[in-house]
Amino acid sequence: MSLENKADSRREVYAHRGASGKYFENTMKAFYGAIEEGADGIELDVQLSKDGIFFVIHDSDLYRLSGVRKTISDMEAAEIQQIRIGKRFVRGIKGSSIPTLSSVISFAALESIGLNIELKDTISKNPESLPRLLDQISVLDQVHVSSFDYNLIETVKRLDASMEAGLLLKKSMLVDHQLNDYRAADAFHFHKRMMKEPYLSQWRQTEKTIRVYGVVGDESFVKEPPEFIQGWITDYPGRFII
């Protein structure tokens, strides 16, 4: 493959929960690691605390990540900020704090890196928090939101038509529906397991942005990416940087 063709095959690379193949997910270490590995952007998850503060964490139940049997929606920000997350047995020694969304926004602006903000279940249950979230992230030049909740995608577009909103797709969402039924979505994000029929024909036909997650870098379609793919979402961003 010529150098020119290699350049043509370059797709945008989003580090899934940061460079989580090397660092613990959704931590500042993972986000700085994404920059070190050359990622174009960071995919991260946002949950809402009891007192309305946005935190960057995947699970609403904190047990897997911290060993604490509490849910983030039942806790106020001051208590959440005392929690340490990380690998089991070393959390207390080498654990990390749970970042606030506002701190990550400041980081992204300073480092000029894009954000793909996945809106999690606590946001779905509190859609009235969306205007405040959208206002916070509007300061960034490179930002979009994503969610498995299509109602949330519709709400985002109604509140801010200029904000890119990506629908995370499950196979079940295309059993009785086609991509065209999800008109509000600007982009579709799906797991690499859906890089086959009966889905491929829909990916080829849509004019909307397509990003694939769950990729590790050794997939055949990564080496020679189809034209319809605009980006990768991966735990290993450095493997995708040419």
N, C-alpha and C positions, 0 to 999 in steps of 0.2 A: 504494500500500500504506500502510495506517495505521501510526502509531507502535506501536500495540498489536500489530498483525500482525508488524511487524518484530521486536519483542521475542520473539514466539512462535517466529520462525524461527531464532533464535540457537542455534547448536549449540556444544558445547565445541570449542576450537581448540587443537590440539597442534602446536607448531613442530617440523618434521621436521629432526632433527639440529641443533636450534636454528633461528634465523632464517637458514637456510642459503642463501636466495635473495640475501642481502646479505652475509653473513659466511661464512668458511670453516667447513665442517661440523664438528660435535662439538667445538667449541672454546668456551672461556669467553666469548669475544667474541660468538659466536653465541647462547649461552645468555642473556647479558645483553641482547642484541638482541631475543630473544623476549619478554623482560619489557617492554622499551621499546615493542614493538609490541602489547602487551596480550594475549599468549597466556595461555590457562588452564593450559597444561602444555607440557612439552618431551618429544619423542620422541628417545631416544638409544640408542646401541648399546654393548654391553658385551662385551669379550673378556678372556681370562685369560692372565696372564703365566706364564712357566716356574716362578716361585717363588710362584704362587698369589695374585697381586694383580690386582684387577679394574680394567681401564682402559676409558675411554670412547672407543671408536674402532670404525668400521664394518668395515674390512678386517683380516683376520688377517695378510695379506701387506702389509707397510708400503710397498711400492714406489710405488703410485699416490699415496699421501698424502705421502710423505716423500722418495722417491727412494732409499731404503735397501732393499737387496735382502735383507731378513730377515723372518721371521715372528714375530709377537708371542709365540707359544707357545714359541719357542726362546730368548727373551730374558728376563733378569731385570729386575725393576722399576727398579733403579738405571740400567740401560742405556737402558730405554725412556724414562725421564724426561729423558734427554739429547737425545732425538730432537726435531726441529722439523718440524712439518707445515704445509702451506700451498700456495699456488700455486707452480708451477714457476718457477725462477729467483729467487724472492724469499723462499724459505723461510729461508735463512740470515740474512736481514736482518729480515724482518717475520713470520717463522713463529711458530707457537704451540706450546706444549708439549702433550703428550697428557694430558688430565685423568685422575686416578684417580676411580673411582666414589665413594670416600669423600669426596673434595673436592666433588663435585657434589651429593652428599646434603646436606652441610653448607650449600652454596649454596641448594639448594631449600628446606631448612628455614628458613633465614634470610629468603628472599624469598617464602615461602609460595606456591610454585608447584608444580604437579603434575609427576610424572615417569611416562613410559611407557618402560619399560626393555626394549629388545629383546635377548634372549639369543642370542648368535651362536654360530658353529660350535665355538669353543674351549670354550664352556660345554657344548654338546651332547656333546662328546668327554670332558668331565670332570664328569659329573652329580653326583659326590660333592662338588663345590664349591657346589652349590645351597643347602644349609642355611646356610652362612656368608653367602652373598649375601642370602638372604631375611632373615636376622637383621640384616644391615646396613641394609636398606631398610625394615625394620619400624618404624623411628623416624619415618617420614613419614606424614602423614595422608592425602595424596593420591598414591597410587602404584599402579601395576599393571605386570605383566610381559607380554611378548609374544614369540612365536617362530613360525617356520615348522615347527619340530620338535614334532609332536604328542606324542611320547613325553616330551619335556621338559615340556610343559603338564601331562600326567598326573602327572609327578613333582612338579611345583610344588604341585598340588592335594593330593597325598598328604602332602606335607610341611607345608603350611599351607593349610587349606581356606578360610581367610578372605582369602587373597591373590587378587585378581582376575587371571586369566590369559587373555590374548587370543591366539587362533590366527590367525596370518597365513596367508591363503589364496592358493594358486595355482590357476589353472584346472584343472590336472592333478589337484588334490586333490578335485575334484568330478566327475570322470569316472566313477569306479566307486563313489563315496560321496556321501551326502547330508549336510547340516549336522548332522542328528540323530545321525550316526555319530561325531561329535566331541563326545561328551557332557561331557567334562571341561572343555571351554573355556567360560569365562564370557562371552567376547566374540569377535567375528570382525572382523578387519581385512583389507581387500582393496583392490586398486588400482582406480581409477576406471574402467578398461577393463572391469571386471566389473559395471558399472552398466547391464546389459542382460540380456535373456533368453539362455540358460535360467536365469540366476542370480537375476534380480529376484524371481521368485516365491518363492524360498527366503528372500531377505532380508525379504520382506513377512511371511512366516509365522513366522519365528523370534522368540522373545521375548528373545533374548540381545542384548547391546549390540553395535551395529554402528558401526564407524568406517571412513571411506574415506580412503585416502592417494593421493598423486599429484595432488591437486587444486591448481589455481593461482588460482581465484577467478572465472573467467569462464564456468564450466560452467553450463548451464541448470539442472541439478538443485541447484546450490549456491544459486542465486537463489531457488528455490522448493523447498526440501529435503523429500523424502518423510519421513513420520513415523518410519519405521524407522531413520533415521540419527541417531545420538546425537553424533557428532563427526567433525571433519575433522583430517587430519594433512597439513600443508602446509609448503612452504619459505617461504611468504609469509603469516605469521599476521596481519599488519596489514590485509590485504585482507578478512579475514573478521570483523573486529571492528566491530560496529554501534555 
